[in-house]
Amino acid sequence: MAVPLLAIGVLAAGLFYMPMGLADDDHIRARELSQRGEILSLERISDLAKAVHPGKLIDIDLERKRELWIYEVELLDDRGRVWEMKFDARNGELLKLEQDD
């Protein structure tokens, strides 16, 4: 009985650890692409997002969709609303803006 409980514990720990690793990979990938001049830096995208809606950044992810690198940004404004924004990572063009429920 101890072995199955241990296995469940290890699997559960792995599930919680995995997203953190993916976030780290996004950060590393963004830095490498930015240094090569292929995309804007995380700092630049952060500034652009805050210019659209001042507030606190909750999350920034980098995704590849077809041929585009897309930054997905979540921001919490001073009224407690969460905003989701998508930016073209190459030039900072705002592609999507919506308030999350």
C-alpha positions in Angstrom: 0.0 0.0 0.0 2.9 2.4 0.7 4.2 2.0 -2.9 1.0 3.2 -4.6 0.7 6.2 -2.2 4.3 7.1 -2.9 3.7 6.8 -6.7 0.6 9.1 -6.4 2.7 11.6 -4.4 5.5 11.6 -7.0 3.0 12.1 -9.9 1.2 14.9 -8.1 4.4 16.7 -7.4 5.4 16.3 -11.0 2.1 17.9 -12.2 2.7 20.9 -10.0 6.3 21.3 -11.0 5.7 20.9 -14.8 4.0 24.3 -15.4 6.8 26.2 -13.6 9.3 24.5 -16.0 7.3 25.6 -19.0 7.2 29.1 -17.7 11.0 29.1 -17.3 11.3 27.7 -20.9 9.2 30.6 -22.2 11.4 33.1 -20.4 14.6 31.5 -21.8 13.2 31.3 -25.3 12.0 34.9 -25.2 15.4 36.1 -24.1 17.2 34.1 -26.8 14.8 35.3 -29.6 15.0 38.9 -28.3 18.8 38.9 -28.2 18.8 37.7 -31.9 16.4 40.5 -32.8 13.6 38.2 -33.8 11.1 39.4 -31.1 10.7 42.3 -28.6 11.9 41.8 -25.1 9.6 40.8 -22.2 10.3 44.3 -20.7 9.1 46.0 -23.8 5.9 43.9 -24.0 5.3 44.6 -20.3 5.6 48.3 -21.0 3.2 48.1 -24.0 0.6 46.1 -21.9 0.7 48.6 -19.1 0.3 51.4 -21.6 -3.0 49.8 -22.8 -4.2 49.1 -19.2 -2.2 50.3 -16.2 -2.0 47.6 -13.5 -0.1 44.6 -12.2 1.2 41.9 -14.6 -0.1 38.5 -13.7 1.4 36.4 -16.4 3.3 36.7 -19.7 3.6 33.6 -22.0 5.3 33.3 -25.4 3.6 31.0 -28.0 4.2 30.1 -31.5 1.1 30.2 -33.7 1.6 29.3 -37.3 4.5 31.6 -38.4 4.0 34.2 -35.6 5.5 34.5 -32.1 2.7 35.8 -29.8 3.0 37.2 -26.3 -0.1 36.5 -24.2 -0.3 38.9 -21.3 -2.7 38.9 -18.3 -2.9 42.1 -16.3 -4.9 43.0 -13.1 -6.1 46.7 -13.2 -6.8 48.9 -10.2 -10.5 47.9 -10.2 -9.7 44.2 -9.8 -10.4 43.3 -13.4 -8.2 40.9 -15.3 -7.4 41.8 -18.9 -6.0 39.4 -21.5 -3.9 40.9 -24.3 -2.1 39.3 -27.2 0.8 41.0 -28.9 2.7 40.2 -32.1 6.1 39.5 -30.5 8.0 40.9 -33.5 6.6 44.4 -33.5 4.4 44.8 -30.5 1.1 45.1 -32.4 -1.9 44.5 -30.2 -3.8 41.6 -31.7 -6.4 41.0 -29.0 -7.8 42.8 -25.9 -10.5 41.3 -23.8 -11.6 41.4 -20.2 -11.5 38.0 -18.5 -14.5 37.0 -16.4 
